[in-house]
Amino acid sequence: LIPDSEGAGRNRGAPGILVEYGPIGGRMQAVFVHDGNNNNPKGARGGLPASPSGQAAARLSGTREALPRFTDTWLDDGEYLISIAAGGGGYGDPKLREPERVLHDVSEGIITRERAERVYGVAITADHRLDVEKTRTLRVAR
């Protein structure tokens, strides 16, 4: 899971994922389209969009080659694709998400404490507890 890639919302969207794959013991042709590069999932009714998708190839030379959204490429044994799948868009105002659910999302690694505070208006302490007073202040200030 990619932290902070979800579409924030009262009901948040799914986080994006990063997957690496490639051939073992031979070559592999990969052909794909990542429409999410240009058309990432949008939010609705005040929800925010998810992060876009992306793709690259890790080559034997040690370089990382960014790939276009439409790709037809060959991978040699030991090379691999890096695929970033977009998550889902959020639904509703992120600052209306229940603070306990935001705390759970931070605990699960779906969002960072910084995003919880900045986007959801929820303050979480370094020891992963809800800071009720600061959260109230953040949400009133909106």
N, C-alpha and C positions, 0 to 999 in steps of 0.2 A: 504494500500500500504506500502511496505517496502522500505524506502529510501535507495538509493545507491545499489539497487539490480538489476538494469537494465543492459543490455549489452550496454556499452558505444559505441557510434559510431557517424559518421556524421548523420546517421539516427539511433537514439537509439532504443533499444528494450524496450518492456514493462517492467515495474517494477514487482517484485514478490509480492505476497499477503500472508497475514497471516489470517487464518480463524480458529475459535474455535467453536466446536459443540459437542453436546452430548445428551443423553437421558433425558427426563423429565417424571417422574412418572413410571419408569421401567428400565429394562436393555436393552443394545443395543450391538449387535455384529458388529464389523467393520473389514472388510477385504479389503486390498488395496495394491497396488504396487506403489511406488514412484521411477520411473526410473530416475527422475531428480536428485536423490542423486549422482549417479555415472555418468550420462550422461546429465549434465546441457546443456542448449542451448548455442551453440558456436557462436562466431561472424564470420563475413565474410568480406573479402577485407579490413582488418585492424581493423575491429570492435572487441570489446571485448566480452567475454562470460558473460552470466547472472549468478547470484548467484545460487547455487544448491538448490534443494528442501530439505525438512526435515520434521520430524514428531515426536511428543511426546504425552504422555497422562498425564493429570493432575489428580492425584488420590485423593481419599477422605482423605488419610493420610496427604495430603499437599505436597507430593513429586511430582516431575516431572520426568516421566520415558521416557527416549529416546527410540524410537521404531525403529526396523530395517526397511529397505526399503520395505520388504515384511512382512506384518503384518496381523495376525488374532487374534484379542483381544476382550475382553468383557469390557464394561463400565457399571458401576453401576450409578444409579440416582445421579446426582451431580458431576460425573466425566465428563471430556471432552477431546476431541482430539484437538491437536494443529497442524494444517497443514500449512506448508509453501510451497507454489507453486512457482516454478521457473518462472522467467520472460522470456524475449526474448533476444536473442543475438543481438549485434549491427552490423551495416553495415557501413563500411568506417571508416576512421581515425576520432576519437573523436575530435581532435583538428581542424577539418574542419567543425564542427557543428557551425551554426550561433550563435554568442554570445547572441542574443536576445532570441533564442530558449532555450539556456542553462539557461538564466535568468528566463524564463517562467517555466522551469522544477524545478528550485530552489523554485520559488514562489508557485508552486503546491505541493511541498514536495516530489517530485520524486527523487531529488538528493540534497545533502547538499552543502553548499557554499564551504566546504573543497574539496569535490569531483569535483565540478565545476572547481576549480583552479588546482587541482592536475592532473586530468584525461583529462578534456576538455580544459585546458589552458585559462579559463575565470575567471576573478576576479570580485567578486560581493561584494559590500559594506555591512556593517551591516544593513543599512536601505534599502537593496534590490535594489540597483541601479548598473548598469554596470560601472565598473572602466575601461574605454576605454584604458587609457595609460598603466596600469598594464597588461591588457589583451594583448595588442600589444607586450609588453615586454615578457610575458610568451610564446606567440606563436612564436615569433622570436627565442627564446632560444631553441626551440625544434629542 
